[in-house]
Amino acid sequence: MRPRTVIFDMDDVLCRYDLGKRLRALSRITGQTPRDIRAAIWDSGFEDEADAGGYSDPETYLTEFGSRIGHPIDRAGWIEARRSAMAPWPEMLDLARRIGRQSRIAIYTNNGPLTKAALPELFPEAAEIFPERYYSFEFATKKPDPLSFTRLTSQMEVEPQSCWFVDDKRSNVQGARIAGLAGHHFRSYDQFRTEALSLGFEL
């Protein structure tokens, strides 16, 4: 039976994401080394904390981001670096658009408040296709925690059993399944399209 709701992860599903490019862009902006930036933001747990709701608004998040790396960074610089790491995947975006003509679609991504505020600038292609976009910080926890999916489906006012969740990380798909959603571990365009066809989508 065709799922009534299809929920897509963003990075490495709808676009290719390269953290190395983002680190190098941040290095050019701040003068800090990519290794030091990674240690301060990603290896320290700061970004995980932000994704899980530790910072409720973009301004607070951005101030702490700059403090952690030892150099202030403005919104435009942060967006420039994040956007440089994202390469839209036209074939997947086209599939999502086609699926959206047949079922309700949404994005659910592990990200914080500035990504939410800036997504139309970061990824306008996805913003145009997906009017519904959800971010883990809004649920005070993040994938793969099954509670994040419970809170997501409650916010969307849908039954978990009516949803098909697509993510490139196996652990996130497992968390979704524990919460009652069907799941697809995304590894390639072809495999995803084949499963979508088997579920009744006309592609």
C-alpha positions in Angstrom: 0.0 0.0 0.0 1.3 3.4 -0.9 2.3 5.4 2.2 0.2 8.5 2.9 3.2 10.4 4.2 6.8 10.3 3.1 9.4 11.9 5.3 12.9 12.6 3.9 16.2 13.3 5.6 18.0 16.2 4.0 21.8 15.8 3.9 23.0 12.9 1.8 19.5 12.1 0.7 18.3 15.3 -1.1 21.7 16.8 -1.4 25.3 15.6 -1.0 26.9 17.1 2.1 30.7 17.5 2.5 31.8 18.6 6.0 35.3 19.0 4.8 34.2 21.8 2.4 32.3 23.5 5.2 35.3 23.3 7.5 37.6 24.8 4.9 35.1 27.6 4.2 34.9 28.4 7.9 38.7 28.4 8.0 38.8 31.0 5.3 36.3 33.2 7.1 37.7 32.9 10.6 41.4 32.2 10.2 41.1 29.1 12.4 42.3 25.8 11.2 39.8 23.2 9.9 41.0 20.8 12.5 40.5 23.2 15.4 37.0 24.2 14.1 36.0 20.6 13.9 37.2 20.0 17.4 35.4 23.0 18.8 32.1 22.5 17.1 31.6 18.8 16.1 34.0 16.8 18.2 33.1 18.8 21.4 29.4 17.8 21.2 28.3 21.4 20.6 26.5 20.7 17.3 24.8 17.6 18.8 23.6 19.8 21.7 22.2 22.3 19.2 20.5 19.7 17.2 18.9 18.4 20.4 17.4 21.7 21.3 20.2 23.3 23.4 19.8 26.6 21.6 16.3 27.8 20.9 17.0 30.7 18.6 19.5 31.4 15.7 21.1 34.4 17.4 22.1 32.5 20.6 23.3 29.6 18.6 25.4 31.7 16.3 27.0 33.7 19.2 28.0 30.4 20.9 29.3 29.0 17.6 31.7 32.0 17.3 32.7 31.7 20.9 33.5 28.1 20.6 35.8 28.6 17.6 37.4 31.8 19.1 36.2 34.1 16.3 32.9 35.8 15.8 31.0 34.8 12.7 28.0 36.5 11.2 24.9 35.0 9.7 26.0 35.5 6.2 29.4 33.8 6.8 27.8 30.9 8.5 25.3 30.5 5.6 28.1 30.8 3.1 30.1 28.0 4.7 27.0 25.7 5.2 25.8 26.2 1.6 29.3 25.5 0.2 29.0 22.0 1.7 25.7 21.2 0.0 25.3 20.0 -3.6 21.6 19.6 -4.5 20.8 16.1 -5.9 18.5 16.8 -8.9 17.4 13.3 -9.5 16.3 12.8 -5.9 14.7 16.2 -5.8 12.7 15.2 -8.9 11.6 12.0 -7.3 10.5 13.8 -4.2 8.5 16.2 -6.3 6.8 13.3 -8.0 6.1 11.5 -4.8 4.7 14.8 -3.4 2.0 14.7 -6.1 0.8 11.4 -4.7 1.4 11.6 -0.9 2.1 14.2 1.7 5.9 14.9 2.0 8.1 16.5 4.6 11.7 16.9 5.5 13.0 15.9 9.0 16.6 16.7 9.6 19.0 16.7 12.6 19.7 20.5 12.7 19.4 23.5 14.8 17.6 26.9 14.7 19.8 28.7 12.2 19.4 25.9 9.6 15.7 26.3 10.0 15.7 30.0 9.6 18.1 30.0 6.7 17.0 26.9 4.7 15.4 29.0 1.8 18.9 30.5 1.4 20.8 27.3 2.0 18.8 25.0 -0.2 16.1 26.8 -2.2 15.4 23.8 -4.3 14.2 21.8 -1.3 12.4 24.8 0.2 10.3 25.0 -3.0 9.4 21.3 -3.0 8.8 20.8 0.7 6.5 23.3 2.4 6.7 21.1 5.5 10.1 21.0 7.1 11.0 19.8 10.6 14.2 20.1 12.6 15.3 18.0 15.5 15.9 20.9 17.9 12.2 21.6 17.8 11.6 18.2 19.6 14.3 18.6 22.3 16.0 15.4 21.0 17.3 14.1 17.8 17.4 11.1 15.5 17.8 8.2 16.1 15.9 8.6 19.4 12.5 7.0 18.8 11.0 9.8 20.9 12.0 12.3 18.2 9.8 10.5 15.7 6.9 10.2 18.2 7.1 14.0 18.7 7.4 14.5 14.9 4.4 12.5 14.0 2.4 14.1 16.8 3.3 17.5 15.5 2.3 16.5 12.0 -0.9 14.9 13.3 -0.3 11.6 11.5 -0.2 8.0 12.6 3.3 6.6 12.6 2.1 3.6 10.7 1.0 5.8 7.8 4.6 7.2 7.3 7.6 6.1 5.3 10.9 7.5 6.5 14.0 7.8 4.3 17.5 8.4 5.8 21.0 7.6 4.9 21.9 6.5 8.4 20.8 3.0 9.4 20.5 3.9 13.1 18.0 6.7 12.2 15.9 4.3 10.2 16.0 1.9 13.1 14.8 4.6 15.5 12.0 5.4 13.2 10.9 1.8 13.0 10.9 1.5 16.8 8.5 4.4 16.8 6.2 2.6 14.4 7.2 4.2 11.0 8.2 2.2 8.0 11.7 3.0 7.0 14.1 3.0 4.0 17.9 3.0 4.6 19.0 5.2 1.7 22.1 4.0 -0.1 21.4 4.9 -3.8 18.9 6.6 -6.0 18.2 3.4 -7.9 17.4 1.3 -4.7 15.2 4.1 -3.4 13.3 4.4 -6.7 12.8 0.6 -6.9 11.3 0.5 -3.4 9.1 3.5 -4.1 7.8 1.8 -7.2 7.1 -1.4 -5.2 5.0 0.6 -2.7 2.8 1.9 -5.5 4.2 5.2 -6.4 4.0 6.1 -10.1 7.4 7.5 -11.1 
